[in-house]
Amino acid sequence: MINLLKIISEKSFKEREIIYLTIDLDNQKYLISKEGEEKKLEIENLPEGIFIFRAKNSKEEKESGTITFTFFPDRTKEYGMIYLENLYNGETFTVFLYPYSENIEIYEGEVYFENI
C-alpha cells in the first residue's frame, strides 16, 4: 500500500498534474485518475492480503462506499488516514498521509491523528 501511494505521489510530481486515488471500500479496489478522467481508467484490485476497513480524508471518514485522496504536483497530498488489516496474520496498521509534505508513514495498530 505504501508503495502504491508513493508511486501516485511521484506520478503527480513528474506529470505536474493533480492525481486522485479513489478507494472502493466495499469491493476492495482502487482507481487512479486525473481531472476529467475519473470514468476512463480501469479499476484495480488492492494488493493481495490487504483489507482496508476504514479511511479518512480531510472531508469525511468512511467504512463503506468510496473515498478519494488528492495528490498534488509539489509532492504534497490531502490529509488522510487509511486503516488496513493484513489478512494473513490479522495485524492492523494505519497509513498516515502527511498533508504538507512528501511523507507517508505507517503505524502498527489503529492510530488516530490526535495520537501522532
C-alpha positions, 0 to 999 in steps of 0.5 A: 500500500505504501508503495502504491501511494508513493508511486501516485505521489511521484506520478503527480510530481513528474506529470505536474498534474493533480492525481486522485486515488479513489478507494472502493471500500466495499469491493476492495479496489482502487482507481487512479485518475486525473481531472476529467478522467475519473470514468476512463481508467480501469479499476484495480484490485488492492494488493493481495492480503490487504483489507482496508476497513476504514479511511479518512480524508480531510472531508469525511471518514468512511467504512463503506462506499468510496473515498478519494485522496488528492495528490498534488504536483509539489509532492504534497497530498490531502490529509488522510488516514487509511486503516488496513488489516493484513489478512494473513496474520490479522495485524492492523496498521494505519497509513498516515498521509502527511498533508504538507509534505512528501511523507507517508508513514505507517503505524502498527495498530489503529492510530488516530491523528490526535495520537501522532 
